[in-house]
Structure formats: C-alpha cells, structure tokens
Amino acid sequence: MVNYIIHKIKIIRAVAIVTYKEWSAYRTHSMVSILVGPLFFVVQMVIWNAVYSGKETIGGLTLQMMLGYYSISILINYLVMDFADWNLQMLIHTGKYITFALRPLHHRFFALSQKIGHRILGLIFEFIPVLLILTVVFKLNMIPDSLLWFILSVVFSFLITFYVNYSIGILGFWLTKTAGIRSAVKLIIALSSGSLIPLSFFPVWCQSLFFFLPFQHTVYVPSMVFIGRYDLAGMTLPIPVIVGIQGIFVILMFVLSEVLYRFGNRRFTAVGG
C-alpha cells in the first residue's frame, strides 16, 4: 500500500512538473489576470459602498465582510481554476483520447496531476501577486478566521471543481458538440457557486436548492470558511461541519465522474469528432 501511494505521488510530481514547464511559456497570460482580479475587486468595492450607504448589514454581511468575501473569492478562483472539461472533450473529438485509453494510467488521474502543475503556476504568478495587492494597496485583512480549516476547504474546492468539470467533459463521449451545454452549465455554476454574488442574497427556496448542489462548495463555502461563519437557507452550521459536508461532496463527485467515465469509455470508437 505504501509503495502504491509513493508510486502515485511520483506520477503526480512528474506530470505536474511537465505541465508547469509547458504552461510557464504562457505566463504572460497570468500577468494579465493579475490586473483583472484587482480591477474586479475595485468594481465590487464601488458597487457595494453605494449599496451599503446608510446600512450596517445586508444579507447578514457587513460591508467589510462583503469586501472580504469578494477578495477571497477572487483568490480562490486563482487556486481552483480548471480546464478539464475543455481538454477532455477536445481529446475525445479529435480521437487523441485513444492514446490515453491504451495507457495503464487512468486519464482522470493524469488530468488531475496536470491541474496540480497548472495551479502551482497560478499560485506563483497569480495568487501571490494579487494577495499582495489586496493586502498592501487595499489594506485588507487577508488572514482567515481558521487557517487549517480554510486550507482544507480550498483543497476540497479544488477537487470538487475538477470532478465537476471532468464530468462535463465526459459528455463529449455522447455529444458531437459540447460548447453549448458547457456554456449553459458554466452559467449555472457561476450563479450557484457564489462567484457572482453571495448565495445568502438569493430567495430562501434558491438557497435550499443550492445547499444540495455541489457548486456552492467551490467558492461560497471556502469564502465563508475564510470569514469564519456559514449561513445558507436559514441554517447556521459550524465550520467543521460544513467542511465535512464538502468532503462528502468530493466523494460523491468522484463517484459520479467514475460512473460517467466507465459508461463513456464503452462508447468511444477512436474515430475523432
């Protein structure tokens, strides 16, 4: 068992390093996103300062908590950003997936290793610079309420984001073109993950629906763990409990991706899209 784990770690390390080196050639793209993140925060700061005029709390959040929410959600997106859906459907439709189907390595594990390397690049060239900008320029307190719970929550967010996107990519086994459905799903995820607006601002019936979907665990939950409180659909849960629920959704999304993967593999004919 120990040798098996060591072997897997070596594979992750090798693939992650290669991916890091490959994408480091395009690090100017990361430099652009360094400007996008703070610009998005400035827009949110202007909007919410106007909205909070004369008000102490909205949706249970003070102005400082709201700005903290958006600042940490920006940083979380740098850490969990994923392209597994596009990459997998491209491999399927071009027929290049056959090279992975013949390997003794599960493609999902390979893709996850790629994401690790890609996000290490994001950590260095996106997350850290923007964190410094938000801390030094905007004077924000970027220290989480509980560092350990926050780190664990971000790890779970990282995995859930990957498994969700990978499951979307698997639809390429059944659909000739997936761009439309991918765009629709991305919109749903953006609304129900809390990346556009805190989920506590939606009607209670929407919040109840979001609670049973995996998407809130990608942005809203780690952002609220950072703040140190979790409220949704009239429920207030302790941080360890909501992080534990995150862990359950990691397992559920892993199982879903595996089921879809096995059914999809049966349909693959290696003739391209």
LUMNU-654885 format. One record per residue: residue number from 1; y, z, x of N, C-alpha, C in turn; residue in one letter. Coordinates in steps of 0.02 Angstrom, whole numbers, plus 32768, in hexadecimal, padded with zeros to 4 digits. Each point is the difference from the previous one (the first is absolute). Example, Ala and Ser with C-alpha at 12.3 -4.5 7.8 and 13.67 -1.06 7.14 Angstrom:
BEGIN
LOMI    n  n_yy  n_zz  n_xx  ca_yy  ca_zz  ca_xx  c_yy  c_zz  c_xx  res
LOMI    1  7EE4  8186  8294   803B   8000   7FD3  803C  8000  802D    a
LOMI    2  8035  7FDC  7FEE   803B   8003   802A  8037  8025  7FD9    s
***
This chain:
BEGIN
LOMI    n  n_yy  n_zz  n_xx  ca_yy  ca_zz  ca_xx  c_yy  c_zz  c_xx  res
LOMI    1  7FC4  8000  8029   803C   8000   7FD7  803F  8000  802B    m
LOMI    2  7FFE  802A  8034   803A   8004   802D  800A  7FBD  8024    v
LOMI    3  7FC9  7FE2  8016   8005   7FBE   8023  801B  7FCB  7FD0    n
LOMI    4  7FEC  8004  7FC1   8017   7FD0   7FCE  804C  8006  7FF7    y
LOMI    5  8018  803E  7FFB   8048   800B   7FF7  8027  7FE8  803D    i
LOMI    6  7FE5  800F  803B   8021   7FEA   803E  8003  7FB4  8004    i
LOMI    7  7FCA  7FE0  7FEA   7FFD   7FB6   8000  8036  7FE4  7FD1    h
LOMI    8  8006  801E  7FC4   8033   7FE9   7FD0  8046  800A  801B    k
LOMI    9  800B  8038  8021   8042   800D   801C  8011  7FCD  8036    i
LOMI   10  7FCF  7FED  8027   800C   7FCD   8034  8012  7FBC  7FE1    k
LOMI   11  7FDF  7FF0  7FC8   8010   7FC1   7FDE  8047  8002  7FE5    i
LOMI   12  8012  8037  7FDF   8044   8007   7FE6  8032  7FF9  8038    i
LOMI   13  7FF3  8021  8037   802F   7FFF   8039  8008  7FB9  801B    r
LOMI   14  7FC8  7FDD  8008   8002   7FBC   801C  8026  7FD0  7FD2    a
LOMI   15  7FF0  8001  7FBF   8020   7FD3   7FD0  804A  8012  7FF9    v
LOMI   16  800F  8041  7FFD   8045   8016   7FF8  802B  7FEA  803C    a
LOMI   17  7FE5  8006  803C   8025   7FEC   803C  800F  7FB5  8000    i
LOMI   18  7FCD  7FD9  7FEE   8009   7FB7   7FFE  8034  7FEE  7FCB    v
LOMI   19  7FFC  801F  7FC6   8030   7FF3   7FCA  8047  8014  8016    t
LOMI   20  8005  8039  8020   8042   8017   8018  801E  7FCD  8030    y
LOMI   21  7FD8  7FE8  802F   8019   7FD0   8031  8012  7FBE  7FDE    k
LOMI   22  7FD8  7FEB  7FD0   800D   7FC1   7FDD  8042  8004  7FD9    e
LOMI   23  800A  8036  7FDB   803C   8005   7FD6  803E  8016  8027    w
LOMI   24  7FF6  801B  803C   803A   8013   8028  8029  7FC4  8014    s
LOMI   25  7FE1  7FC5  7FFD   8024   7FC2   800F  8034  7FF1  7FCA    a
LOMI   26  7FF7  801F  7FC5   802E   7FF5   7FC8  8028  803F  7FF0    y
LOMI   27  800C  802A  8032   8022   803F   7FF4  8049  7FF8  7FEB    r
LOMI   28  801C  7FC3  8009   8044   7FF4   7FE7  8002  8008  7FB4    t
LOMI   29  7FC8  7FF2  7FDF   7FFB   800B   7FB8  800A  804A  7FF0    h
LOMI   30  7FE3  802B  802A   8008   8048   7FF7  8048  8014  800B    s
LOMI   31  8021  7FDF  8030   8046   8010   800E  802C  7FF3  7FC2    m
LOMI   32  7FEF  7FCB  7FDC   8026   7FF0   7FC3  7FF6  8036  7FCB    v
LOMI   33  7FC2  8018  7FF9   7FF2   8033   7FCE  8021  8042  8010    s
LOMI   34  8012  800B  8040   8025   803C   8013  8043  8002  7FDB    i
LOMI   35  801D  7FC5  7FF5   8040   7FFB   7FDD  7FF6  8003  7FB4    l
LOMI   36  7FC9  7FE4  7FE8   7FF3   7FFD   7FB8  7FF8  8046  7FE3    v
LOMI   37  7FD9  802B  8022   7FF3   8043   7FE7  8040  8028  7FF6    g
LOMI   38  8029  8009  8034   803F   8025   7FF8  802F  7FE0  7FCD    p
LOMI   39  8001  7FBD  7FFD   802B   7FDE   7FD0  7FEB  8011  7FB9    l
LOMI   40  7FBE  8000  7FF4   7FE5   8013   7FBF  8014  8048  7FEF    f
LOMI   41  7FFE  802B  8033   8013   8047   7FF4  8049  8006  7FEE    f
LOMI   42  802B  7FD9  8022   8048   8002   7FF1  800D  7FEC  7FB8    v
LOMI   43  7FDD  7FCC  7FEA   8008   7FE9   7FBA  7FEB  8038  7FD0    v
LOMI   44  7FC7  8020  800E   7FE9   8036   7FD5  8030  803B  8001    q
LOMI   45  801C  800E  803A   802F   8038   8007  803E  7FF4  7FD5    m
LOMI   46  801A  7FC4  8002   803B   7FEF   7FD8  7FF0  8005  7FB5    v
LOMI   47  7FC7  7FE4  7FEC   7FEC   8001   7FBA  7FF7  8047  7FE6    i
LOMI   48  7FDA  8029  8025   7FF0   8042   7FE7  803A  8031  8005    w
LOMI   49  802C  7FF5  802F   803D   8029   8002  8029  7FF6  7FC1    n
LOMI   50  8002  7FC1  7FE8   8024   7FF1   7FC2  7FDB  801C  7FC3    a
LOMI   51  7FBD  7FFA  8001   7FD8   8018   7FC7  8005  804C  7FFA    v
LOMI   52  8000  8022  8039   8000   8049   8000  8045  801E  7FF7    y
LOMI   53  8033  7FD7  7FF8   8044   8019   7FF8  8005  8032  7FC7    s
LOMI   54  800F  803F  8010   8005   8034   7FCD  7FBE  801D  7FEA    g
LOMI   55  7FC9  7FEC  801F   7FBE   8019   7FEC  7FDE  8020  803D    k
LOMI   56  7FDC  8036  7FF3   7FDC   8022   8036  7FBA  7FE4  800A    e
LOMI   57  7FDE  7FF3  7FCA   7FBB   7FE5   8004  7FF6  7FC8  7FCE    t
LOMI   58  7FD6  7FD1  8013   7FEB   7FCA   7FD3  7FB5  7FF7  800B    i
LOMI   59  7FDB  8002  7FCA   7FB7   7FF9   8006  7FE2  8037  802A    g
LOMI   60  8021  803A  8002   7FE6   8039   8026  8010  7FFE  804A    g
LOMI   61  8027  7FCE  8015   8011   7FF8   8047  804B  8007  800A    l
LOMI   62  8014  8025  8034   8046   8003   8013  8012  7FC1  8027    t
LOMI   63  8040  7FF7  800D   8016   7FC5   8026  7FE0  7FFF  8045    l
LOMI   64  7FFF  8039  8022   7FE4   8003   8043  7FB5  7FF2  7FFF    q
LOMI   65  7FDD  8018  7FCC   7FB9   7FF2   7FFA  7FF4  7FB6  7FF3    m
LOMI   66  802D  7FE1  7FD7   7FFA   7FB9   7FF1  8009  7FD6  8040    m
LOMI   67  8034  8011  8027   800B   7FDB   803E  7FC7  800C  8031    l
LOMI   68  7FE6  803D  8000   7FC6   800E   802A  7FC3  7FD8  7FEA    g
LOMI   69  7FF8  7FF8  7FBE   7FC8   7FDA   7FE5  8004  7FB7  8018    y
LOMI   70  803A  7FE1  7FFA   8007   7FBA   8014  7FFA  7FF7  804B    y
LOMI   71  801A  802F  8026   7FFB   7FFA   8049  7FB8  8004  8017    s
LOMI   72  7FDA  802F  7FE4   7FBA   8007   8016  7FD5  7FC7  7FE4    i
LOMI   73  8011  7FE7  7FC5   7FD9   7FC8   7FE4  8009  7FC1  802B    s
LOMI   74  803C  7FF7  801D   800C   7FC8   802E  7FD3  8007  803D    i
LOMI   75  7FFE  803D  801C   7FD8   800C   803C  7FB5  7FF9  7FF2    l
LOMI   76  7FEB  8018  7FC5   7FB9   7FFB   7FEF  7FEB  7FB7  7FFB    i
LOMI   77  802B  7FD6  7FE3   7FEF   7FB9   7FFB  7FF7  7FDF  8044    n
LOMI   78  8025  8017  8032   7FF6   7FE6   8044  7FBB  8012  801B    y
LOMI   79  7FE6  803A  7FEB   7FC0   8018   801A  7FC4  7FE2  7FDB    l
LOMI   80  8008  7FF0  7FC0   7FC5   7FEC   7FD8  8001  7FB6  7FED    v
LOMI   81  8036  7FDC  8012   8004   7FB9   7FEE  7FC0  7FDB  8012    m
LOMI   82  7FEC  7FD1  7FD4   7FBE   7FE2   8006  8001  7FB7  7FEE    d
LOMI   83  7FD5  7FD8  8020   7FFB   7FB9   7FF2  7FB8  7FEB  7FF5    f
LOMI   84  7FD4  8031  7FF1   7FB9   7FF2   7FF9  7FF1  7FCF  7FC8    a
LOMI   85  8026  8002  7FC9   7FF2   7FD4   7FC8  800C  7FB7  8013    d
LOMI   86  803A  7FF3  8020   800F   7FBB   8014  7FCF  7FE8  8035    w
LOMI   87  7FF1  8029  8030   7FD4   7FEC   8037  7FBA  7FEF  7FE7    n
LOMI   88  7FE5  802A  7FD4   7FBB   7FF5   7FE8  7FFC  7FC1  7FD5    l
LOMI   89  802F  7FF7  7FD2   7FFC   7FC5   7FD5  800A  7FC0  8029    q
LOMI   90  8028  8004  8036   8009   7FC6   802B  7FBF  7FEE  8023    m
LOMI   91  7FDC  8033  8019   7FC0   7FF4   8021  7FCD  7FE2  7FD0    l
LOMI   92  8000  8017  7FC2   7FD0   7FE7   7FCF  800F  7FB8  7FEE    i
LOMI   93  803E  7FF0  7FF3   8012   7FBE   7FE8  7FFD  7FCB  8037    h
LOMI   94  8006  8014  803E   7FFA   7FD0   8037  7FB9  7FF9  8019    t
LOMI   95  7FD5  802D  7FE9   7FBA   7FFF   8016  7FF5  8025  8041    g
LOMI   96  8036  8019  801E   7FFA   8025   803F  7FDE  8044  7FF8    k
LOMI   97  7FFA  8014  7FC2   7FDF   8041   7FF4  7FB7  7FFE  8017    y
LOMI   98  7FE2  7FC5  8003   7FBA   7FFA   8014  7FF4  801E  8045    i
LOMI   99  8032  7FFC  802D   7FF8   801D   8043  7FF8  804C  7FFD    t
LOMI  100  801F  801F  7FCC   7FF9   8048   7FF9  7FC1  8012  7FD9    f
LOMI  101  7FEC  7FD5  7FD2   7FC3   800C   7FD9  7FC2  8001  802C    a
LOMI  102  8003  7FDC  8037   7FC7   7FFC   802D  7FFF  8037  8034    l
LOMI  103  8035  8026  8004   8003   8036   8031  7FDF  8040  7FE6    r
LOMI  104  7FE7  802A  802E   7FE2   803F   7FEB  8034  8036  7FF2    p
LOMI  105  803E  7FEC  7FF6   8037   802E   7FF5  801F  7FF3  7FBB    l
LOMI  106  8005  8033  7FD8   801E   7FF9   7FBD  8048  7FE9  8008    h
LOMI  107  8012  7FCA  7FDB   8044   7FE5   8007  8035  8033  7FEC    h
LOMI  108  7FF2  802B  7FCF   8031   8032   7FEB  800F  8030  803A    r
LOMI  109  7FCD  8012  8026   800B   802D   8039  802A  7FDD  8035    f
LOMI  110  7FF2  7FC0  800A   8027   7FD8   8030  8049  7FFC  7FEA    f
LOMI  111  800B  7FF3  7FBF   8043   7FFA   7FE5  8026  8042  8004    a
LOMI  112  7FDD  8038  7FF5   801F   8042   8005  8015  800D  8049    l
LOMI  113  7FD5  7FEC  802F   8011   8008   8047  803D  7FD6  8012    s
LOMI  114  8004  7FC4  7FE3   803B   7FD7   800A  803F  8023  7FE7    q
LOMI  115  7FFB  801D  7FC5   8039   8021   7FE3  8017  803A  802B    k
LOMI  116  7FD2  8024  801D   8012   8039   802B  8029  7FE7  803B    i
LOMI  117  7FEA  7FCA  8020   8026   7FE3   8038  8044  7FE7  7FEA    g
LOMI  118  8003  7FE0  7FC6   803E   7FE4   7FE6  8032  8037  7FF0    h
LOMI  119  7FE8  8038  7FE3   802D   8036   7FED  8013  802D  803C    r
LOMI  120  7FD9  7FFF  8035   8016   8022   803D  803E  7FDC  801A    i
LOMI  121  7FFF  7FBE  7FFB   803B   7FD8   8012  803A  8013  7FD3    l
LOMI  122  7FF3  8007  7FBF   8034   8013   7FD1  801B  8046  800E    g
LOMI  123  7FD4  802D  8016   8015   8044   8011  8033  7FFF  8039    l
LOMI  124  7FF2  7FD7  8032   802B   7FFE   803B  8041  7FDB  7FF4    i
LOMI  125  7FFC  7FC5  7FE0   803A   7FD5   7FFB  8025  8005  7FBD    f
LOMI  126  7FE3  8023  7FCF   8021   8007   7FBF  800B  8049  7FED    e
LOMI  127  7FCA  8025  7FFB   8003   8045   7FE8  802E  802C  802B    f
LOMI  128  7FF2  8002  8040   8026   802D   802D  804B  7FED  8003    i
LOMI  129  8012  7FC0  8009   8048   7FEF   8000  8024  8011  7FBF    p
LOMI  130  7FDF  7FF1  7FC6   8020   800F   7FC0  8004  804B  7FF5    v
LOMI  131  7FCD  8025  8016   8002   8049   7FFB  803C  801C  8026    l
LOMI  132  800D  7FE5  803B   8039   8016   8028  8042  7FEE  7FDE    l
LOMI  133  8003  7FC5  7FE2   803D   7FEB   7FDC  800E  802F  7FC6    i
LOMI  134  7FCC  800E  7FD8   8009   802B   7FC5  8013  8047  8015    l
LOMI  135  7FE5  8016  8039   800E   8044   8017  8044  8007  8021    t
LOMI  136  8010  7FD1  802D   803E   8004   8027  803C  7FE6  7FDB    v
LOMI  137  7FF9  7FC5  7FE1   8039   7FE0   7FDF  800E  801F  7FBC    v
LOMI  138  7FCC  800A  7FD7   800A   8019   7FBC  7FF7  804C  7FFA    f
LOMI  139  7FEF  8020  8038   7FFA   804A   8002  7FCE  801B  7FCD    k
LOMI  140  7FC9  7FDC  7FF7   7FCE   8017   7FD0  7FCD  802E  8022    l
LOMI  141  7FE9  8030  7FDB   7FCB   802C   8019  7FBD  7FDF  7FF4    n
LOMI  142  7FE2  7FE6  8035   7FC2   7FDA   7FFA  7FC3  802A  8015    m
LOMI  143  8006  8041  7FF8   7FC8   802D   800E  7FDC  800F  7FBE    i
LOMI  144  7FC0  7FEF  7FFA   7FDD   800C   7FC0  7FF7  804A  7FF2    p
LOMI  145  7FF6  8010  7FC0   7FF5   8045   7FEC  7FC2  801D  8021    d
LOMI  146  7FCC  7FD7  8006   7FC2   8013   8023  7FE8  7FC4  8028    s
LOMI  147  8005  8004  8041   7FF0   7FC7   802B  7FB7  7FEA  7FF9    l
LOMI  148  7FD2  8030  8000   7FB9   7FEF   7FFE  7FED  7FDE  7FBE    l
LOMI  149  8018  801C  7FC8   7FF0   7FE2   7FBF  8020  7FBB  7FFB    w
LOMI  150  803B  7FF8  801C   8022   7FC0   7FFD  7FDA  7FCB  8029    f
LOMI  151  7FEA  8012  803C   7FDA   7FD2   8029  7FC0  7FEA  7FDD    i
LOMI  152  7FDC  8032  7FE3   7FC3   7FF0   7FDC  800E  7FD2  7FC5    l
LOMI  153  8036  800E  7FDC   8013   7FD7   7FC6  8010  7FB8  8015    s
LOMI  154  8022  7FF7  8038   8010   7FBD   8019  7FC0  7FDB  8015    v
LOMI  155  7FD2  8023  801F   7FBF   7FE1   8013  7FDC  7FE7  7FC2    v
LOMI  156  7FFE  802A  7FCB   7FE1   7FEB   7FC1  8025  7FC5  7FE2    f
LOMI  157  8043  8001  8003   8028   7FC8   7FE7  7FEF  7FC1  8026    s
LOMI  158  7FF9  8005  8041   7FEE   7FC8   802B  7FBE  7FE1  7FE9    f
LOMI  159  7FCE  802A  7FF4   7FBE   7FE7   7FED  8000  7FE4  7FB9    l
LOMI  160  8021  8022  7FD1   8002   7FE6   7FBB  8023  7FBD  7FFD    i
LOMI  161  8038  7FFA  8023   8024   7FC0   8002  7FD4  7FC9  801A    t
LOMI  162  7FDA  800F  8034   7FD3   7FCD   801D  7FC9  7FED  7FCE    f
LOMI  163  7FDF  8031  7FE2   7FC8   7FF1   7FD3  8017  7FDC  7FC1    y
LOMI  164  803C  8011  7FE8   801C   7FDD   7FC6  800C  7FB7  8011    v
LOMI  165  8023  7FF4  8038   800F   7FBB   8014  7FC2  7FD8  8012    n
LOMI  166  7FD0  8022  801F   7FC2   7FDD   8011  7FDA  7FEB  7FC1    y
LOMI  167  8001  802C  7FCE   7FDF   7FF0   7FC0  8022  7FC4  7FDF    s
LOMI  168  8043  7FFC  8005   8024   7FC7   7FE5  7FEC  7FC1  8025    i
LOMI  169  7FFA  8004  8042   7FEC   7FC6   8028  7FBA  7FE7  7FEF    g
LOMI  170  7FD4  802D  7FEC   7FBC   7FEE   7FEF  7FFE  7FD1  7FC4    i
LOMI  171  8034  8002  7FD6   8002   7FD4   7FC6  7FFF  7FB7  8015    l
LOMI  172  800F  7FF2  803F   7FFC   7FBC   801A  7FBA  7FE2  7FFC    g
LOMI  173  7FCD  802B  7FF9   7FBB   7FE7   7FF8  7FF8  7FDE  7FBC    f
LOMI  174  8029  8014  7FCF   7FFA   7FE6   7FBC  8038  7FD0  7FED    w
LOMI  175  803B  8009  801D   803A   7FD9   7FED  8013  7FCE  8037    l
LOMI  176  8010  7FC3  7FEB   8014   7FCD   8031  8044  8011  801D    t
LOMI  177  802E  8016  7FD6   8043   8014   8015  800C  8048  7FEB    k
LOMI  178  8013  802A  802E   800B   8047   7FF0  8049  8015  8004    t
LOMI  179  802C  7FD1  8013   8047   8012   800A  801E  801E  7FC1    a
LOMI  180  7FF1  7FE2  7FC5   801D   8018   7FC2  7FEA  8047  7FEF    g
LOMI  181  7FBF  800B  8002   7FE6   8042   7FEE  8014  8034  8034    i
LOMI  182  8004  7FEB  8040   8017   802E   8034  8048  8015  7FF4    r
LOMI  183  802A  7FD1  7FEC   8046   8010   7FF2  8006  802F  7FC5    s
LOMI  184  7FD8  7FF3  7FCC   8002   802A   7FC4  7FE9  8048  8010    a
LOMI  185  7FCA  8004  8026   7FE6   8042   8012  8031  8025  802D    v
LOMI  186  8020  7FDB  802F   8031   801F   802C  803B  801D  7FD8    k
LOMI  187  8014  7FDD  7FCB   8036   8019   7FD6  7FEC  8040  7FDC    l
LOMI  188  7FC2  8000  7FE6   7FE6   803C   7FDF  7FFD  803A  8031    i
LOMI  189  7FE9  7FF2  803C   7FFB   8034   8033  8045  801B  8012    i
LOMI  190  8031  7FD3  8007   8044   8015   8012  801C  802F  7FCB    a
LOMI  191  7FF3  7FF1  7FC0   8019   8029   7FC9  7FDC  8043  7FFB    l
LOMI  192  7FBE  7FFF  8009   7FD8   803C   7FF5  7FF2  8028  803F    s
LOMI  193  8019  7FE9  8039   7FF6   8026   803E  803A  802E  8010    s
LOMI  194  803A  7FF3  7FE0   803B   8028   800E  802B  7FE4  8037    g
LOMI  195  7FF2  7FC4  8018   8027   7FE3   8036  8044  7FE8  7FE7    s
LOMI  196  8005  7FEE  7FC0   8040   7FE8   7FE4  8029  803A  7FE3    l
LOMI  197  7FDE  802D  7FDD   8022   8038   7FE1  7FCD  8039  7FF8    i
LOMI  198  8014  803F  8009   7FD1   8037   7FF7  7FDE  7FFD  7FBD    p
LOMI  199  7FBF  800D  7FFF   7FDA   7FF9   7FC2  8015  8032  7FCB    l
LOMI  200  8020  8037  8013   8016   8032   7FD0  8038  7FE6  7FD3    s
LOMI  201  801C  7FC5  8010   8035   7FE3   7FD7  7FE4  7FD6  7FC7    f
LOMI  202  7FBF  7FF2  8001   7FE2   7FD8   7FCB  7FF1  802C  7FC3    f
LOMI  203  7FF5  7FE1  7FC5   7FEB   8026   7FC5  7FBF  8026  800E    p
LOMI  204  7FF6  8037  7FDD   7FC6   802B   800D  7FBF  7FDA  7FF9    v
LOMI  205  7FFC  7FD2  7FCD   7FC1   7FDB   7FF7  7FF2  7FD3  803C    w
LOMI  206  8035  7FE4  801F   7FF7   7FD8   803D  7FE9  802C  8039    c
LOMI  207  801D  803A  8007   7FED   802E   8035  7FB7  8014  7FFA    q
LOMI  208  7FEA  800B  7FC1   7FB9   8012   7FF5  7FD2  7FC8  8016    s
LOMI  209  8015  7FC2  7FF4   7FD8   7FC7   8015  7FFF  7FFB  804C    l
LOMI  210  803B  8008  801F   8005   7FFC   8049  7FD4  8034  8023    f
LOMI  211  7FF8  803A  7FDF   7FDA   8036   801F  7FB7  7FEB  800C    f
LOMI  212  7FE5  7FD6  7FD4   7FBA   7FEC   8005  7FF7  7FBE  8025    f
LOMI  213  8036  7FE5  801B   7FFC   7FC4   8029  8006  8012  804A    l
LOMI  214  7FE5  7FD7  802C   8003   8012   8048  8043  7FF4  8020    p
LOMI  215  802C  7FDB  7FDE   803D   7FE7   8022  8033  8037  8010    f
LOMI  216  8003  8035  7FD7   8030   8035   800F  7FF0  8022  8042    q
LOMI  217  7FC2  7FFB  8015   7FEA   8021   803E  8016  7FDB  803F    h
LOMI  218  801D  7FC5  7FF7   8016   7FD9   803B  8047  8012  8016    t
LOMI  219  802C  8011  7FD0   8046   800F   8011  8017  8042  7FE0    v
LOMI  220  7FF9  8006  7FBE   801B   8039   7FDD  7FE3  8042  8018    y
LOMI  221  7FBE  8003  8005   7FE0   8040   8014  8014  8015  8046    v
LOMI  222  7FF9  7FD5  8034   8015   8017   8043  804A  8010  8003    p
LOMI  223  802A  7FDE  7FD9   8048   8010   8000  800C  8045  7FE2    s
LOMI  224  7FDC  8011  7FCB   8008   8041   7FE1  7FE1  8037  802B    m
LOMI  225  7FCB  7FEF  8024   7FE2   8030   8030  8033  800F  8036    v
LOMI  226  8024  7FCE  8016   8035   8009   8031  8035  8031  7FE6    f
LOMI  227  8014  7FF6  7FC1   8033   802C   7FE1  7FE4  8046  7FF6    i
LOMI  228  7FBF  8004  7FEF   7FE1   8042   7FF8  7FF3  8013  7FB8    g
LOMI  229  8003  7FD0  7FD2   7FF1   800E   7FBA  7FE6  7FC0  7FDF    r
LOMI  230  7FD4  8009  7FCF   7FE4   7FC6   7FDD  8004  800C  7FB5    y
LOMI  231  8023  7FD3  7FDD   8006   8003   7FB7  7FF4  7FBA  7FE4    d
LOMI  232  7FD7  7FFB  7FCD   7FF4   7FC1   7FDE  7FE0  800E  7FBD    l
LOMI  233  8019  7FDD  7FCC   7FE4   8005   7FBD  7FFE  8049  7FE7    a
LOMI  234  8033  8026  8012   8003   8045   7FE9  7FD4  8030  8028    g
LOMI  235  7FDE  7FE6  8034   7FD4   802A   8029  8022  800F  8043    m
LOMI  236  7FFA  803E  8015   8016   8014   8042  7FC3  8018  8026    t
LOMI  237  7FED  7FDB  8034   7FC4   8010   8026  8011  8018  8046    l
LOMI  238  7FDA  8031  801A   8009   8015   8045  7FF2  7FC5  802F    p
LOMI  239  8022  8000  8038   7FF8   7FC9   8030  7FB7  7FF7  8016    i
LOMI  240  7FDB  8035  8011   7FB9   7FF5   8013  7FD7  7FDE  7FCA    p
LOMI  241  8010  800F  7FC0   7FDA   7FE2   7FC8  800E  7FB6  7FFB    v
LOMI  242  803F  7FEB  8003   8010   7FB9   7FF8  7FE7  7FD8  803D    i
LOMI  243  8002  801E  803B   7FE5   7FDE   803B  7FB4  7FFA  7FFA    v
LOMI  244  7FE0  8033  7FE2   7FB8   7FFC   7FF4  7FEF  7FC8  7FCF    g
LOMI  245  802B  7FF7  7FCD   7FF6   7FC9   7FD0  8009  7FBD  8024    i
LOMI  246  802F  7FFE  802E   8008   7FC4   802A  7FBF  7FEE  8023    q
LOMI  247  7FE0  8033  801D   7FC1   7FF6   8023  7FCB  7FE4  7FD3    g
LOMI  248  7FFE  8017  7FC1   7FD0   7FE7   7FCF  800D  7FB5  7FF3    i
LOMI  249  8040  7FED  7FFB   8010   7FBA   7FF4  7FF0  7FD4  803C    f
LOMI  250  8002  801C  803C   7FEA   7FDB   803B  7FB6  7FEC  7FF8    v
LOMI  251  7FD8  8030  7FEB   7FB8   7FF3   7FF6  7FF5  7FCE  7FC8    i
LOMI  252  8024  8008  7FC9   7FF9   7FD3   7FC7  8012  7FB8  8012    l
LOMI  253  8037  7FF7  8025   8016   7FBD   8012  7FD1  7FE2  8035    m
LOMI  254  7FE4  802A  802B   7FCE   7FE8   8030  7FC3  7FE5  7FDB    f
LOMI  255  7FE8  8026  7FCF   7FC5   7FEB   7FD9  800F  7FC0  7FDA    v
LOMI  256  803B  7FFC  7FE1   8013   7FC4   7FDA  8002  7FC3  802E    l
LOMI  257  801D  8007  803B   8005   7FC8   802F  7FBA  7FEA  8017    s
LOMI  258  7FD3  8031  8008   7FBC   7FEF   8016  7FDA  7FDB  7FC9    e
LOMI  259  8007  8016  7FC2   7FDF   7FDF   7FC8  8019  7FB8  7FF9    v
LOMI  260  8042  7FF7  8001   801D   7FBD   7FFB  7FEB  7FD5  803B    l
LOMI  261  7FFD  801E  803B   7FED   7FDB   803C  7FB9  7FE5  7FFB    y
LOMI  262  7FD3  8029  7FE7   7FBA   7FEB   7FFB  7FF7  7FC9  7FCD    r
LOMI  263  8022  8006  7FC7   7FFC   7FCB   7FCE  8022  7FC1  8019    f
LOMI  264  8038  8007  8024   8024   7FC6   801A  7FD8  7FDB  8034    g
LOMI  265  7FDC  8025  802A   7FD9   7FE0   8035  7FCA  7FD2  7FE3    n
LOMI  266  7FE7  8012  7FC6   7FCC   7FD8   7FE0  801B  7FBC  7FE9    r
LOMI  267  8041  7FFD  7FF4   801F   7FC3   7FE8  8018  7FD3  8039    r
LOMI  268  8004  801D  803B   801E   7FD9   8037  7FD2  7FC6  8015    f
LOMI  269  801D  7FC5  8004   7FD9   7FC5   8012  8015  7FE1  8042    t
LOMI  270  8036  801C  801D   8019   7FE9   8042  8017  7FB8  7FFF    a
LOMI  271  8018  7FE8  7FC7   8019   7FBC   7FFE  804C  7FFD  8000    v
LOMI  272  8020  8039  8005   8049   8002   8002  801E  8000  7FBB    g
LOMI  273  8045  8006  7FFD   8023   8005   7FBF  800E  7FBB  7FE5    g
***
